[in-house]
């Protein structure tokens, strides 16, 4: 249990650093491919879970481009996104 906790935190940090290296914006499928190099057992479901946690924490923003593509971007300091129905 302890190992998965640390692995999860390391992969979230790795995920954030990958996005930062791409000028703060990346497509989810490209992000998944890059993470698979360091974490071969990573599933797409786990990536979605990490993205959801990071979005709840206000660290990333995920928006849908097409039915199958999503844009993942780092939230910059002072930047805010409104939730559904908060306009």
C-alpha positions in Angstrom: 0.0 0.0 0.0 2.8 2.4 0.8 4.6 1.7 -2.5 1.5 2.5 -4.5 1.0 5.8 -2.6 4.6 6.9 -3.4 4.3 5.7 -7.0 1.1 7.6 -7.4 2.7 10.8 -6.1 5.7 10.3 -8.2 3.6 9.8 -11.3 1.6 12.9 -10.6 4.8 14.9 -10.2 6.1 13.4 -13.4 2.7 14.2 -15.1 3.0 17.8 -14.1 6.6 18.1 -15.2 5.7 16.6 -18.6 3.0 19.2 -19.1 5.3 22.0 -18.0 7.9 20.9 -20.6 5.3 21.2 -23.3 4.7 24.9 -22.5 1.9 24.0 -20.1 -0.4 22.4 -22.6 -0.6 18.9 -24.0 -3.2 16.4 -25.4 -4.2 13.6 -23.2 -3.2 10.8 -25.6 0.3 12.3 -26.0 0.6 12.7 -22.2 -0.4 9.0 -21.8 2.2 7.9 -24.3 5.0 9.8 -22.5 3.9 8.5 -19.1 3.8 4.9 -20.3 7.6 5.1 -20.9 8.2 5.5 -17.2 5.2 3.6 -15.9 4.5 0.7 -18.3 1.7 -0.6 -16.1 -0.2 2.7 -16.2 -3.7 2.3 -17.5 -5.8 5.0 -19.2 -8.2 4.8 -16.3 -5.4 5.6 -13.9 -4.4 8.6 -16.0 -8.0 9.8 -15.9 -8.1 9.4 -12.2 -4.8 11.4 -11.7 -6.1 14.1 -14.0 -9.3 14.3 -12.1 -7.5 14.6 -8.7 -5.2 17.3 -10.1 -8.1 19.2 -11.6 -9.9 19.1 -8.2 -6.8 20.4 -6.5 -6.7 23.3 -9.1 -3.4 22.3 -10.6 -4.6 21.4 -14.1 -7.6 22.1 -16.3 -8.9 19.5 -18.7 -11.1 20.6 -21.6 -12.6 18.4 -24.4 -11.5 19.3 -27.9 -13.3 16.5 -29.8 -15.2 13.4 -28.7 -11.9 11.5 -28.2 -9.3 14.3 -27.6 -8.8 16.4 -24.5 -6.5 19.3 -23.8 -4.7 19.3 -20.5 -3.1 22.5 -19.3 -1.4 23.7 -16.2 -3.3 26.3 -14.2 -1.1 29.3 -13.8 -0.9 31.4 -10.5 -3.9 33.7 -10.4 -5.7 31.8 -13.2 -9.2 30.5 -12.4 -11.7 28.3 -14.2 -15.4 28.4 -13.5 -17.1 25.1 -13.0 -20.3 24.1 -14.8 -23.1 26.5 -13.8 -20.8 29.0 -12.1 -20.9 31.7 -14.8 
